[in-house]
Amino acid sequence: MPLSVFDLFTVGIGPSSSHTVGPMRAASRFLTLLGDRLGSVQDIRVDVFGSLAATGAGHGTFDAILLGLEGCSPETVEANELSARRTRMAETGTILLGDSSPATAGGPGDGPAAGSSPADGGSRGVEIAFTEDDMVKRPLTVLPRHTNAMTLTAFGADGEVLAEETYYSVGGGFVTSETEFQEKERAAEATAGGPATAQATGPAGDESTDAESTAGDESTGAETTVGEDVSFAVSDAVVEAQLQAHAEELPYPFHSAAELLQRCRDNDLSIAELMLANEKTMRDEEEIRDGLLHIYSVMEECASSSLDRSGYLPGGLKVRRRAHDWYLRLKAEDPDRNPKYYLEWVNLIAMAVNEENASGGRVVTAPTNGAAGIIPAVLHYALNYVDSVVDGGEQAKHEAIIDFLLTSAAVGVLYKERASISGAEVGCQGEVGSASSMAAGGLAAVMGGTPEQIENAAEIAMEHNLGLTCDPIAGLVQVPCIERNAIAAGKAINAARMALWGDGQHRVSLDEVIETMRQTGADMSSKYKETALGGLAVNVVEC
């Protein structure tokens, strides 16, 4: 299916879309793969590779996998349930595969006996032992498809393999499996009339020459030792086949910013109107509008919840939550929302969202968790400091939210399809850079920009995030991530305002800057791509 605005903006839990949300979804998908074999499972083994293993402890990856195996969903699971399940697993040394019993949150419940199908209402699931040895961490081994990889294997009686699959968490909570990769390659081969062989590549298909080969197997392909450029193994033929398939499903398909602008000109549409027309092939307009307003409400609730919290963030770095104290000070100094304080409010919202994310709270991936504060912060600016929105009342605010999110999603589609939004693939330029670019485009739209000015705003924001590394201290999404969201939100606002002072004509195009970001990410050392092996992660003492 084509990418939807609701693929780029999804509700999940912190602290990471690629290292928490994605692994939980992958484990849940493995339950589906097991199907009616679930009751025969005696043992589960999980192999975690590359960046997932290297920074998994700080991101809660290993717990997320186990919670996914218990049937938890990042969209709906509550924080108190997560805590209770973790406690029970630690105390009993067991997990409940496919559990759906609310009573489990306080311990093994009163539901049906172990072995019941997870489809049965209130099933307690299949109880199996799970020890530290069953979670095999291999941080120096990177599978050719993607550095965020995990292989799950279920065993029955006498060690019989009931099911095995490798999953890749490719950024923004998106997950794909080895089986799906192979199916796409076969489809591309059939379309192109020749082989579409997967190799160790950069995010959009450049062959890597830096990775050192080691042993491999049939299910995952050859493995590689962590090197300078091991990333998404999707050939150009596979990418083009996917895009062509999408083009047949949409009234206004676009695969580049240039094509997006041409579609807008040819059909006299704004970018938001074009995106809405494409979205209507998947759901009706009322559902789209309500869904986007719900996405905003979750963003707003996330910030609001964070502003009520104080103390230290989890993880051992002793990072103090600052948003609460800043909020009290801002309310006292700026009770009437004087425009001179706009940047303080933008900084506050960005930091509040990312502090909530760092504590494992509910956030909206936008387009990732590590960059989740940027779009809410810039939206806050749009709703409180853009005169046409402020003066237009509640309905004007609703329209601004919808236009902002649709426009920013159009920009996000380009990054997701033509480059990457994964810090483990291209560094933080793919996360914070993409979010800043999306936010700049969304704000330019709300401020009345033409499609050309919107494209310019998105380009400016990314141009000045190129080369941004992903090197969080201790693998925690805290330093520099929280402050970085605030800085990037300010960049987005400045980019939009600069673009609106121009006529949309500019020297560097959005397509060129997206390709530059992709190439920069491919060239970037793996030390700076969410492995905690370089940069701040090794130069700042953790304690």
Secondary structure, DSSP 8 states (H G I E B T S, - for coil): ----HHHHSEEEESS-IIIIIHHHHHHHHHHHHHGGGGGG--EEEEEEEHHHHHSHHHHTHHHHHHHHHTT--TTT--HHHHHHHHHHHHHHSEEEET---GGGGGSS-SSS-TT--TTSTT---EEEE--GGGEEEETTEEBTTBSEEEEEEEE-GGG-EEEEEEEEEEETTEEEEHHHHHHHHHHHHHHHTS-----SB-TTS-B-SS-EEEEEETTTEEEEE--S--B----HHHHHHHHHHHHTT-SS--SSHHHHHHHHHHHT--HHHHHHHHHTTTS-HHHHHHHHHHHHHHHHHHHHHHHT--SB-SSSS--B--HHHHHHHHHHH-TT--GGGHHHHHHHHHHHHHHHHHTT-EEEESS-STTTTHHHHHHHHHHHH-HHHHTTHHHHHHHHHHHHHHHHHHHHHHHHHHS---HHHH-GGGTHHHHHHHHHHHHHHHTT--HHHHHHHHHHHHHTTTT--B--GGG-S-TTHHHHHHHHHHHHHHHHHHHHTS-S--SS-HHHHHHHHHHHHHHS-GGGBSSSSSTHHHHS---
